Amino acid sequence: MLKKLDFTIIDNLEKGPIYRSLFNNGACLLYHQAQGFVGATVSLNFLAGSIFEKESEFGLAHLIEHLIFKETDSDNIKQLELKGAELNAYTYKENVCFEMSCLADRLEELLPLFFDVFFKLNFTLEQLNKEKKVVIQELNEDQDDHETQGLEVLFAKNFTAAIGHPVGGSISKVRSFDEKSIRSYHKKYFTPERMILTVVSGMVHPDLEKIYMHAMQNYFKFKEKRPYRFKSLDRISKISHFRAKRQRKMESAISYFSFNGPSVRSKFAYDYVVLDEILFEGLSSKFFQKFREEQALVYGLGSTINSFAN
């Protein structure tokens, strides 16, 4: 006999207020207590993504992410995982993000270790060469992925080089980066005034600000700085529509369509998210029902909204 599922936790999940703390060095903390949620998630964002790279630096932010997240024999990453934390990282157009999920009652114990890993950049020449090989392997895999290549063509045709170039750069660029260029970029962009920490937890953490500040005092010099923030436009930005076809030796084909969209802070942004869900997301979406279920024309459908700050 099947046991009735207990949805007590889900039913009791309540939205709480979001607390925002802005420190005098420009760092930002966003904290949300989700009552009934037993876990905690942490995102440490640096406004240091690929749009800030000069042409000679294309792919540098992504390589730095790899160098910060590298594994060593005496690594706090292993300690965090042994204590039940799950870690991840990614680089995108605007930001470099380091993530951690854990049980809420262990958050304050694990946060100092988390900061110790991702606030600093230490590497040897041997480690640099190793991570370059890893990144180059990723780029080679991207070359074999026709979905990724389709997106890259879309970005390259519709946007200027700052947004249009691949986040990972090119193989030749990655090979050319030296220690000086890496440390220069890290020093310029991985700074408190470009840093946003977001925490969602099922528990109250009265010492969260103190833990954050103590970690910053250990790794950054506190200065009175004006925080860096993206400038946002409410109007819908224009893109250059184009038609292009790239021949590849594959049995399948993929098509992309792009449309004008709003800034992430525009009053229209949420409307686009809802429309995207109705049209594309899930087996009950309009386009899935039409093209897959009724006519069997496609294997799959997908969409993404790239709401950049400007």
ABEGO torsion letter per residue (X at the ends): XBBBBBAAAAAABBBBBBBBBBBAAGBBBBBBBBBGBABBBBBBBBBABAAABBAAABGAAAAAAAAAABBBABBAAAAAAAAGBBBBBBBBAABBBBBBBBBAAAAAAAAAAAAAAAABBBBBAAAAAAAAAAAAAAAAAAAABAAAAAAAAAAAAABBAAAABBAAEBAAAAAABBAAAAAAAAAAABBAAABBBBBBBABBBAAAAAAAAAAAAAABBBBBBBBBBBBBBABBBBBBBBBBBBBBBBABBBBBBBBBBBBAABAAAAAAAAAAAAAABEAABAAAAAAAAAAGABABBBBBBBBBAX
